[in-house]
Amino acid sequence: MDAVGTIAPPGTTGLGVSFGEEHFGACNLGDKRLTRRAVITADALLRHPGGTLPQKLRKAELLGFYDMANNPKVSHAQLLEAHCRRTRSAMAVCPGTVLIIHDTTEADYSGLDIPDLGPIGNGHCRGLLVHNVLAVDYASREALGLVGQFLHRRRQVRKGERLADRRDSPERESRLWVRGVEAVGAVRPGAMWVNVMDRGGDSFESLERQVLLGQHFVVRSKSNRNVEVRDALGRRRRRKLHAYARGLADLGRRTVTVAGNAHQVAREATVRVAAGAVRAPAPRQRRGEHSGEPLDLWVVHVLEVEAPAGQAPLEWILLSDVPAATFKQACERVDWYACRPIIEEFHKAKKTGCGMELPQFTTRKALEAVIAMVSVVAVQLLRLRDLARRADADTRRADDVIDAQYVEVLSLWRFKEARPAMSVLEFLHALGRLGGHLGRKHDRPPGWMVLWRGWTQLQLLVDGARLTQLKRCG
């Protein structure tokens, strides 16, 4: 991957450095041999991301990874350190707004006999919570990489446990959001870094920490907290946040893309947008670690005007520290939050694309090493999709960012002739066809899953071409 964040072919980058060296070569594991093993493993995982570990790695690579994953010198944080440092460097040079999307997903390892796992799902499954902090270039919607990742075992709350004990527990789940904020750190002068969070991040503790660090945020409201608003005479009045937001006057109407899921049909929803200034007092009964000072915020209300029959209207009540006094400003806050599904795609990339939940280990330590490495590989899956969205995708030559042999092999498969001048867009359309995308006029562009299926198939074709060359040379 080069300095502007394009994706490289498996095992290489736009700088002539392998993917593993770029993202894991600077890991401080206390032994150069361990670092080298991390590099070799990462390159192998990128070549063959799908399936189980024995399907991804050759025997020697597999045994080497087992040894590294269980080595006491190696930790989850150490494996991710170089990648996260690289992400922060990319954020520092990004000329526009950087969105930092936070979210937690569950990693299900119910079939493993590992005592150091906690309850997930409905409480009958066992695994870990994986809290991800993903940086995205807002202008291009391009994933820059992970700023941080935190693994957590959900604890069993003791019967009769006091609220104060739960609040002070070092294993409190809500601390994950604060740890994510602290991983972002203080913002450099002039930078616009915006944390994007769903309801899980709506805590006074988290919001205050972001303000203190100079970060900005847009968070979907969970708590119908008491807020103070000014009346027509300028006097502060106490209101319930959600009722106040729903009673605000319209600033205007626009459309919002709704992704299809089990509860919603995919559609372009027409919504009304309203916004107003509020002051959020600190909770009287302290929840987490925060001061007693209030926060001056803006609330933005988004409500679907006419939902399809049988569908609940889309509604977002968003909190932000960035002003939303005008329709244009409020719409930008909405657009920031509308990027949150990128991290859900990242979760799918880890689980479906990279098989994060498939390893059959007997220790949590080894699982943590797998989670770290496949998470970095999963960012690359998202970048396949990002390449097609670049402004120069239809004019930039594919071999500027993709190894020439991959371009040649794919063009031979798609067009029955070598086309070294293929554009990035032509390359990705052909890759989508290889992954099963039909490419009809009414079809949506291929997503990362289709592109990645094509990528793994292309790797097999390239391997075959290399073997043929070796046979001829012999």
N, C-alpha and C positions, 0 to 999 in steps of 0.2 A: 504494500500500500504506500502510495507516495504522500508527499507533504500535504496535499489538499484532500486526502482521504479517499482516493479511489481504491478499488479492490484489486488485488493482485491474483494471479493464478496460484493454484495450490503449491506451496513450498517456495514461492518467490514473492518479491514485492517490486514496486516500481523503482526502487533504489538499488536493485541488484542484491538485496539482502533477503534471506528467507523469512517467511512469515514467523516462524518460531524464533529466529534471532531477533527480529524486530520487536516482538511482544514479550519474549521471555529471556532473551539473551542478557539482559541487565539485571536479572533476578539475583538477589544476594542470598544464596542457599547455604553458604558456608563451605562449599566445595565446588570447584569448577566442573567436576564430573557430574554433579547433580544438575547444575545449570545446563550443561550440554545435553543431559538426558531430557530435561524439560523442553529444550529447543527441538530435539529429534522427535519427541512425542507430539508436540504441537504441529510440526510439519506433517507428520503422519495422519493426525486427526483431521487436518484441513484437506488432505488428499482424499480421505475416506471418512467423512463425518458421520454417516448413518450406521445404524446397527449396533451390535454389542462390541465390547472392546476387542475380543478375538477376531471380529470381522473388520475392525478398523486397523488393527496393528498386526504386523508380522510377529512370529513367535519371539524373536530376539527383542523386538520393540516392546512387546507385551510384558515379557519378563523384566525388562529394564524399567518399565513404568511401574510395575508392581513393587520393585525394590525402592524406587524413588518415592512412591506414594506413601510407603510405610516407614520411610527413614525419619528418625526423630528430628533431624535438622530441617525438614521441609514442613511448611505450614500453608494453609489456605491463603493467609494474608501475604506471605512472602511470594507465593506464586503469582499473585495478582499485582504486586507492587509496581513492577516495571510497566505493565499495561496501563494501570491507573495513572502513573506519572506521565506517560505518553499522552493520555487523554487530556490531562490538565494542560499540557503544553499546547495541544491542538485548540483547546478552549481559549488559551491566552492570546493566540494569534487570529482567532475568528473575528472578522471585522464587524459582525452584526450581533444579534441576540442569540444567546445560547440557552436552550431549554434543558433543564436537568430534571429528568422524569424519574420519580421515585415510585416503587411499587414492590409488594411482597407476593411471592408465589410459593406454593407448597411443593416440596419434592417428596414423592411417595416411595418409601422403601419398606413397605409393610411385610414383604416376604423375606426380609433379611433378619438374621438372628444377631442383632446389634443392640445391646442394652441402652446405649447412649442416644436414643431417639425419643421423640415426644409425640403426643397425640396430634393428628391433623384431621382435616375433613370433619366428619360428624363425631370424631373421637374414637372411632373404631379402627382407624388406619394409623400407621406410624411413619414418621419421617422427620423432615426438617423444614423450617421456614427459610426461604432465601430472599433476602431484601436486596433489591438491585437499585443502583443509582446510575442512570444512563444519560450521557450528554448527547444532545442533538443540535446540529446547526439549524436554526429556525428557518432561515431563508431557503435552504435547499431541502430541508427535512431529512438531512443526512446524519446517520448515527456516527458520532465521533468515537465513542467507546465508553467503557465503564469508568466512573469516578470512584466507585466503591461497591463492595458487595459484602453483606453480613449474613452469617448463618446463625440460626437461632433454634433452640429446642424449646417448644412450648411447654411450660410447666403446668403441673396440676395444682390448682388453687386449693389450699387446705380448707377444710370445713371450719367455718367460724373465723376465718382469717380477717383481720381488721383492714379497713380501707388504707390506713396509714402504712400497714405492713406491705400491702400490695403496691402502694405508691413508691415505697423506698426499696423494693426488691430490685437487685441488680439484674434479675431475669425478666423484668417487666417488658412485655412485648412492645409497648408504645415507645420504648427507648430506641427501637430500630430506626424510627423516622428522625429522631434527633441525631443519631449516629450518622445517618445519611447526610444530614445538613452539615454536620461537622466535617465530614469527608470532603465536602465541597470547599470549605474553608472561607477565609476572607476574600472578598472580591477585589481585583485590581482596580485602580481608579479608571473611570471611564467605561468600564465593561458593563454589559447588561446581561447578567446571568439570572435566569428565572426558574425557580423550582416549580414543578408541576406535580400536584398530588391529588389523589382521590380522597374519599372520606377518611381513610385511615390516617392521613396526615393532618386532620383537623383537630389539633390540640393547641391550647394556649402555649404550652411549653415549646412546641415545635415552631409556632409562628413567631414567638418572641426571639428564639434563638436565631432565626433567619434575619430578623430585623437587626439584631445586635452585630451580626457578621456582615452586614451590608448587602445581603442577598435580597432578591425580589421573589415574589411567589404569586401563584394562582392556585387556590385549593378549593376543592368542592366541599361545601359545608355539610357536616354531619350533625353538629349540635345546634339545636334551636335555642341558642344562648340569648341571654339578655344583652341588649346593646343600647347605646345612647345615641339619639338623633336630634338634630335641631329642628324646632318647629318654625312657623312663619315669622315669629318674633325673635328668633335666634336663641330661644331657651332650649336647654337639653332635656329631652324626654326619654324615658325608658320604654323600649319596645322589644317584642320578640323578633329575632332576626328574620325568620322565614316569613312571618306574616307581613313584616315591613317590606321585605323584598318583593313579595307578590302584589303589594299595593302600590308599588312605584309606577309612575307614568311611563309609557312607552317612549323610548328614544328613537325607535325605528324597527324595521323588519328586515330579515335576511334569511338565507338558507344555511343549514348545517347538515353535513353528511353524517348519516347514521349507519354504522356498520351493522350488518346482520349478525344475529346470535340467537341463542335459544329463546330469548325473550322479545327480540325486536326483529322486524323485517328491515332489510337494507333499503334506504330511501334518502332522498334529499328533503329534509324537513324544513318547512317555513316556520320561523320562530319570531317571537317578539323579544326585543332586548331592552332591558331597563337597568338603571344603576343609580346608586346613591352612596353618600358618605356615611360611615358609622364609626362609633368609638366602642371598642370591646373592652370592658373592665376585666381585670384579672379575676379568676374565680375566687369567691370568698373562702371556699374550702380548697386548699391548694391541691392541684392535680399535677403531679410531676414536679419538676424543678424550674421555678420561674419566680419573677419578682411580683410585686403588687401593683406595678404601673400599668395603665391601660394602653391599648394599641389603637392607633387611628388607621382605619381600613376603608376599603370600598367594597360594596356588595354588588354583584352583577347577576341579574335574574334572566334566565333564558327559558322560554316556554313555547312549545310547539302549538301553533294556532289551530290546525285541523289535522289531527292524527288519523291514520287509516283505520278503518273499522276493525275492532278487536285489538287495537294496539293502544297501550297507555301513552299519553303525550310525553314527549321528551321534555324533561325539566332539569336544569342545572341551577343551583344557587352557589355562586362562586365568590370567594373572598380573595382580595388582592391588596397589597400595599401600594400598588401603582395606580395613580388616579384614573378614573373612568367617568369623567364629567361629561364627555361628548359621546355621540353614537360611534364615531370612529375609534375613540379610545376604548370604549366598552367592547367593540367588535374585536379589537386586537387581543383583549383578555380572553374572549371566547375562542379565538383562533389558537391562542397558546394552549388552552385546555383541550381543544379538539385534537391536539397532537398526542395526547396521552395514550391512545391505542398503539402507538409505536412500541411501547414497552410490552404490551400484550403480545405483539408479534415476536418480540425478543424472547418472551417466555416460550412460545411455541417453537421458535428456532432451537432453543436449548433442549426441549423435551422431545419434540417430533423430529426435528432435523438432526440433532446430535445425540439423541438417546440418553439424556442425562440420568434418567431413572432406571436404566437397564443394568448397570454394573452389579455384580454379585459379590460384594465384599463382606468381610467379617469385622471390619473396623470402621468407625466413623471417620477416622483420620484419612483413610484411603478414599472414602466417598467425597470428602472435602476437596481433595486434590483433583478428582475428576470434575467436580462442579466448577472449580476455578478454571480449568483448562478448556472445557467445552463451552463455558460462558464467553470466553474470548473468541473462540471459533464461531459462536453464534452471532457475534457482532458482524463477522464477515458475511454471513448469510444475508443479513439486512442490507449490506452494502451492495450486494448483487442487484437488489431492487433499486437502490439509490443511484447506481450508475445510469440507469435508463432515464432518470428524472433530471439529470444535469442538462443545463442549457445547451451545451455543445455536443450532446450525445449523438446527434445525427450528422455531425461534421468531423468530430474527432476520430482519428483512426483507432481501431481497437487495439492494434499492436503497440500503441502508446502506453497502454495500461495492462494489457494482457500479453503473456508470452506468445511470440510469433507462431510457435508450433501449435498452440491451442487454436489460434485463429485459422491456421492452415487446415488442421484436421476438421474443425467444425465446418468450414466452408466446403471442404471436399464432401462431407456427409450431407450438407444441406443443398449445395448447388452442383455437386459432381465435378467441381473444378476449384483450384486454389484461387482465393480472392484475398490477397494480402492487404488490399486497401479497404477492407470491410470497416464500416463505421462501428462505433460502440453500440449504437442502437440496432444496427443490423445483426451484430454479434449476439446481443441479448435476445432479439426476436428468434434467431436461429436456435439459441440455447433453450428458449422456452419451448420451441417445437420439439427439440430433443427430449425435453422433460414432459411432453404430453400436451402442451398447449396447442389448441387448434388454430389460433391466429385468425379467426374470422373477423369481419369488420365490426360486428356487434359485440365481440368478446372484450372483456376488460384486459388491460395489460397483464402479462404473467406476473404472479406474485413470487415472493422469495421461495416458497416451497416448490413451485414448478421449476423455477430457475435452478434451485439447488439439486433437484432430481436430474435436470439436464447436466448440471456441473459434474455430478458423480458419474453419469454416463459418459460424458466427455473425457473424464479422467481415464476410464477404461479404454476408450478409443485411442487416447494419447499413449497409454501404456502399451497397447497393441502395436501402434506405429513404431514405438521405440524398440520393441522386441524384434520387429521386422527389420529395422535398421541394423540391430546387433547381429541378426542372423546373416544379413547380406555382408556385413563387415567380416564375419567369421569365415 
